[in-house]
Amino acid sequence: MLALRLTRTAHLAVHLRRLLVALASAGTGFLLLCALGHALSHPDAPGASALRLAWCAAPLAAAVYLAVAVARTDPGTRPRSGLSAIGLGPGRLMAVSATTTALSAALGSVAALLAFLYLRGSLTGRPPSDRVAADALAVGQSLPAPAVLTLLVLVPALASASVAHTLRPRDPRPAAAAAPRGYGRFGAYGWGKARETFGAYGRFGARLAVTAGSRAAAGPAGSRAAGAARVGAGGALLTQASDPHPPAPTDGTTQTLDAAPPAPAPAPADATSQTPDATPAAHPEPAPRPQNTTALPWGIAVLTAGLTVETYTGNAAGAPAPGTAPSAGVLIGWALTALGLALAGPGLTHLCGRLLQAARPGALRLLAGRVLMEEAQRVGRPLGVVAAVAAAAYVATTVYDGDGPAFGPLTTLGALLVAGCTVATLLTAAVEARDARADTTDALLRLGAPPATLRAAAAVRAAALLVLFGPLVLIVAVLAALPLDH
């Protein structure tokens, strides 16, 4: 009942995103039912029916991926302070999100069943005149209820389980004391020692405090330093003791230079000043997402392996004959290529943000680059999936332009489902990123930043991603189509 109430009282944009999940579930369920109909119409060709069912894996994965992205941006099931007191903790909100996703996908499955029964003539009594459609819809044959129920439950079950796994409550992991720094920001080795938050370069005294802390930990030369100046949240200049091993404070008070007496006395050896950063907050903020860009070398390796497998098998088997599909090795190569682009997406987005800030950046390029680095993990993966789908579309239109198999209605439906779900997932991830940096945007507007500058920074980010991913997609698509175009 709580999931239904949250669904009913949601905003229009949330309803539209859930409607997209229902449409994706309906299209995928219809394709699964058509594979079942082909198996019933052709009992002597189980291999062709199994191949049709295997091709439904791509729309199924795209629909589940869209459902997870929509569940992440649902404001009704977002954890907030005070909800645990009334029994709505992270686990309960995760269950509500999974239930809402299951309801949306189940609505699409019911629509797919009604459309399938209508087209095959079970509801109207008039069978279709097209022979190809009659073969795919199993006209004149009874449908096995267990098989139909299994295929229709597949999308809601996988989508709900994926949402529950993605939004499951996680315990905060303590930071490693001596994590390796790594051989680069975007991925050769290690996780990186610490993540730089948005605006770290612009805060006065931030780098000074880090330098003084490192000197204090270096040895006696650093312990003789008086302290490092910092700026607190209220604008007061704060002091930080330079003892390499300070004990815990006894009274929990914070000393500032404004509140210091005119004749300051030397601090005792066991006393330390506590900054507002060390003061426990009443409502602690959730830990920021770690920018794991170490998957970039793995993505490049998988992408190279996919192109190698496809080239080897394509040269050995030759171009596919008209009316036939590519060989199994070519399909495996395409799958590895798509997986490599998806794995390399976050690292490439992070690299794009780093390149924007190179060579004496101004305020506009610095803002755009820092946002790309901050949102690399959130936006990079859907961007890599869209790049893989664009490369596959280029290969399909190049290799099968006139001599290959004709694109039937079911093939067109599957291609539209995959492309639409991936683009919708990318747009949903962009909305999630915009909501995540809403506080930073409001702070910039309060400081006097013109809205035109923020819009220009968004345009610079989009142009930089297009410049980086556009040639990459074209090169990968040409290399993938080269073994088959001869």
N, C-alpha and C positions, 0 to 999 in steps of 0.2 A: 504493500500500500504506500509506503514511503517513496519507493521508486516511481510509482504512478503519480503521486502528488508532485514530486520534483519535476517529472516530465511534463505535467500539465501547466505548471507555473513558470516554466522556463521562458527565456526570451525568444524572439522570432529567429535570430541567427542560430541559436542552439537547435531549434526545431528544424531549420533548414539543413543543418549538418546531420542531424539524425535521419532526416528524410533521404539524404545522400547515402547513408548506411543502408537504409531499407531498399533503395533502388539497386545498390550494388549487390545486396543479398538476393534480391529478386532476379537480377540478370544471371548471377552465378547459379542459383537454384534451377533456373530454366535451362541453362546449358547442361547441368547434371542430369536433369530429367530427359533432355534430348539424347544424351549418351545412353541412358537406360532404354529409351525408345528404339535407338539404333540397335542395341544388343537384342531386344525382343524381336525386331524385324529381321535381323540377320543372325540367326543362331549358329549358322555354319561358318561365320567369320568372327571368332572371338578376338583375334588380334586387332582388327580394325576398330572394334568397339572399345577395347582396352586403350588403344591409342587416343580415341576421342575422349575417353575419361581422363587420361593422363594430361591432355591439353587443357582440361578444366582446372588444373592445379595453378596455373598463372592467374586467372580471374579470382580463384579462391584466395590465393595469397594476397592479391591486391585488395580484395574486399576486407579481409581481416586486418590488413595494415591500415586501411582507412578507418575501420572501427576503433582501433587502438588510438589513432591520432585524434579522433573526435572525442573519445572518452577522456583523453588528457586535457582537452580544452573545455570541458564541461564545468562551468562555474558553480553549479549546484552541488557537486560532489567534491569540491576542493576543500582540503583540511583548513580549518580556521580555529582560532583560539576560542575556548569556551564550549565547543561542541562535545568534547569528551565528557563534560559534566552531565550531559543529558543522554549519554549513551551513543553518541555519534563520533566514535574515535576513528582512526585511520582504517582499521579493519572493517568497521561497519560501512564507512564511505566507499571502500573498495568493493564490498558486496553490493552496494547500491549501484555503483557504476557498472559492474558486471551484469546485474539484473536489467538495468536500462538498456545496455547494449544487446542483451539477449532478446528483449522485447522488440527493439527496432529490427533486428535481423529476422526474428520470427514473423514479424509483419511482412517483410519482403519475401520470405519463403512461402507464406500463404498466398501472396499475390502471384508468385511464380507458378504455384500449383493451379490457381484459377486460370491463368493465361494458358498454361499447357493443356488443361482440359477443354478450354474454349477453342483453341486452335485445332485440336484433334477431333472436335465434334461431339464430345461427351456431354456438353451442356446444351448445345443447340440442335444436335441430331443431324447436322450436315457435315460430312467429312470433307477435308480439303481436296481440291482438284490437283494440286501440285504433287507429283510422284515423289520428288525429293523430300518435300515436307511430310508426306505420308510415311516414308521410311523412317524419318527421324522422330516422328510422333507416335509410332506404333499404332496406326489407325486399325480398328477392328480387333484388337487384342486387349485382353484384360491386364491391367497393371497390377503387379504384386505389391500389396500394401506395405509389407516390411521393407522392401527395397526403396519405395517412394518415401516412406517416413525416415529411413536412414539418410537418404540423400538430402532431404529437406532440413533435417536437424543438424547436418554437418556444419553449415555456415554459422548458425547461432551458437552451437557448442564451441567451435574453435574461436570465434570472436569473443565470447564471454570468457573462455579460459585464458586467452591472450591478454585481455584487459585485466583480469584478476592477477595474472603473473606480472604485468607491467606496473600496476598500481598497488602491489602488495606492500605492507608496512616494512620498512627497513630500519634496522638499528644504525645509528651514526657510527661510522668507522673512525677510530682515532687516527690522527695523522702520524705517519711514521717519523721517528726521531731523526733518522739519518737516511732519508730516501735519496736515491741517486739522482743527480741533476739531469743527466741525459746529454746526448750529443745533438741537441737541437730542440726547438720549440714544437715541432710538428712531427716527431715520431721516430727517430732512429733508435733510441734506447731509453728505457725508463719512463716513469710517469711525470717527471719534473718535480722539483722540490716544493714549490708553492705556486698557487695560481694567482695571477695578477687580476684583481677585480677591475671593473670599469672605472676609469678616472684615477687610477693609482698614480699616474705620472703627474696629475694636476694638483694633488693635495700637497699643501705646503708642509714641509718637514717630514714627509713620509720616508723619502730616501735617506734623510739625515738620521732618523731614528734607527733605521736598519743598519746604517754604517756605524753608528755609535754602539749598537748592540753587538755587532760583529767584532768591533775593537775590544769591547769589554770581555767577550768570550775568548779573545786571542791570548791574553796573558796579563802580566802586571802592567804593561804599558797601557793597556786599555782600561784596567781597573782604576787608573789614576784620573780618568776623565770624570768631570763633575756630573755630567748627565747630558741627555739629548733633548732638545726642544721639540715639542709637539703641539699640535693644535687640536683641541677637543671639539666635541660636537657643539658646545655652546659658544665657541669662539675664544675661550680662555687659553692662554699659553701654559702648557703643562710641563712638568719635569719628570724625568724617569731616572731612577738610580742606576748606577753602572756596575753594581755588584754582580759578578758572573753567576753567583748562586744565592739569590735573595731568598730569605725565609718568607713564610706566609704572613700577611699583615694581620695584626691583632684586632684592630678596631674597624677595619674596612673603610676608613675615610680617605679622601682624596685631597692632596695638597696642591694648591695652585700658587703662582707667583702673585696673583692679585690678593689672595688671602694670607700671604706670608707677613709676619711682623716686620717692623722697620729694621730691627737688628736681629737677623736670623742667627740662630744658634746652630752649631754643627750637628748634623744628624748622627744618632748612635749607629754603631756598626751593624746592628741587626734590624734597623728600620729601613723601610722602603716605601717609596711613593707609589700609589696605585692610580693608574690612569682610568678613564671611563671605559676603555676597551676591556679592562679586566673585571669591571663591575658586573655582577650577574644581572641580566635583564629580567623584567617581570614576565615578558612574553618572548622567549628566544625565537629568533628567526630560523627557518630551516637551513641546513647546510647547503652551500652552493654546489651545483652539479660539477663534478670534476671534468675538466676538459681532456678526455682521453683521446689524444690524437695519435697514439702509437699504432693504430690500425692502418695508417697510410702505407707503410712498407708491405704489410700483408695484402692490402688491396691491390697494390701494384704487382705483387707476385702472383696473386690469383688472376688478375687481368692478363698478365703475360702468359700464364699457363693456359688460360682459356683461348687466347689467340693462337698459341702454339698447337693445342689440340685440334682446333678448328682447321688451321692451315694444313696440318698433316693429314687428317682424315678427309678434308675436302680435296686435296690433291690426289689422294689415293682412290677415292670413289668417283671423283669427277662431279660435274654439275648435275643436279637432280633432273630426272626426266620429267617431261610435262605430265601434270596430273599426279605427281608423287611428292612426298615430303622429303626433306633432307635426311641424311643418315643419322644414326644414333650418336656417332662421334661428333658430328657437327652440332647437334642439339646440346650435347654435353659441353662443348666449347662455348656455345652461346650462353649457357647457364653460368659457367664459370666467369665469363666476361661480364655478365650483368652483376654477379656477386662481387667481383673485384671493383666495379664502379661504385656499388653501394658501400663497400667497406672503405674505399678511398675518399668518399664524399666529405666526411668531417675534416680530414686532414687537408684536403684541397681547399675547403672553405677557410680553414684557419690560415693556411698559406696565403690565400688571397687577401685576408685581413692584414697579414704582415707586410705584404708587398704594397698595400695601399699606404702604409705608414713609412715607407722607405723614402730616402732623399729629401730630408727637411720638410715634413708634412705640415700643412696648415691646419687650421681648426676643423675644416670640413673633412679633409682626408683622415685626420686623426680620429674624429668622431666615427666616421664610417668604418675605418679599420678596426677600432676597438669593439664596435658592435658586432662585426663579423667574427672576430676572435671569441667574443663572449657567447655567441649563438652558433658556433661551429658544430657542436654536438647535436643541437636541437634541429637545425635546418640542413646540415650537411648530408645526413643520411637520406632524407626524402629527395634532396637535390640529386644525389647520386643515383637513386632509383629512377627518377625522371630522365636523367641522362642515359641510363641503360635502355629505357623504353624508347627514347628518341633514336638511339643507335639501331635498335631492333626494327623500328619502323622504316628507317632508311634502308636497311638490308632487305626488308620485305618488298619495298617498292622498287628497289634496284634489281634484285634477282628475279622476282616474279612479276615483272612489268607486263609481259605479253606472252611469254612461252611457258610460264609456270602454271600451277593450278589456279583456277578461278576462285576468287574470294566469294564464298557463299554468304547467305545471311547469318548463319551461326558463327562463321569466322569473323565477319564484320562486327557482330555483337560482342564476341570475345575481345577483339582488338579495342573496341570502344570502351569496354569495361576496364581493361587494364590501363589504357591511357587516361581515362577519366578519373579512375581511383587514384592513380599516382599523382596527377595534377592536383586533385582535391586534397590529397594528403599533404602535398607541399604547401598549398595555400593555408591549410589548417595549422601546419607547423609555423608558418609565418605569423598567423594570428596569435598562436601561443607565445611566440617570441616577443611580439608587440605587447602582449599583456604582461609578460615577465619583466620588461623594462619600462613599465608604465610609471613607476616611482622615479626612475632616472629622468624620464622625459618631463614629468611635472617639475622636478627640481631644476632642470635646464630652463624651462619656461619661466619659473619664478626668479631665476637669476638674470633674466633678460634676454635669453636666446630667442631670436625671431623664429616663428614657425616655418618660414621659408627655408631657413638653414636646416631644420630637421627634415623637411621634404627633400631638399637637395642632397642631404646625406643618404637618405633612402634611395634616391635615384643613382647616386654614385655606387652604392652597394650593389644594386641590381645590374648596373653596367659592368662593374668589375667581375661579378659572377658570370655574366654572359660572355665577357671577353675571355675568361679562363675556361669555362666549360664548353663554349661553342666550338672552338677548334678541337678540343679534346674529343667531344662526341663525334665530330666529323672524321677525325683520324681513326678512331676506334671502329666506326661504321665502315669506312673504306677498307680497313684491314680485315674486318669480318666478312665483307662481301667479296673480297678479292679472290679467295679460293673457289667460290661458287660461280663466278662470272667469267667462265671460259668454256 
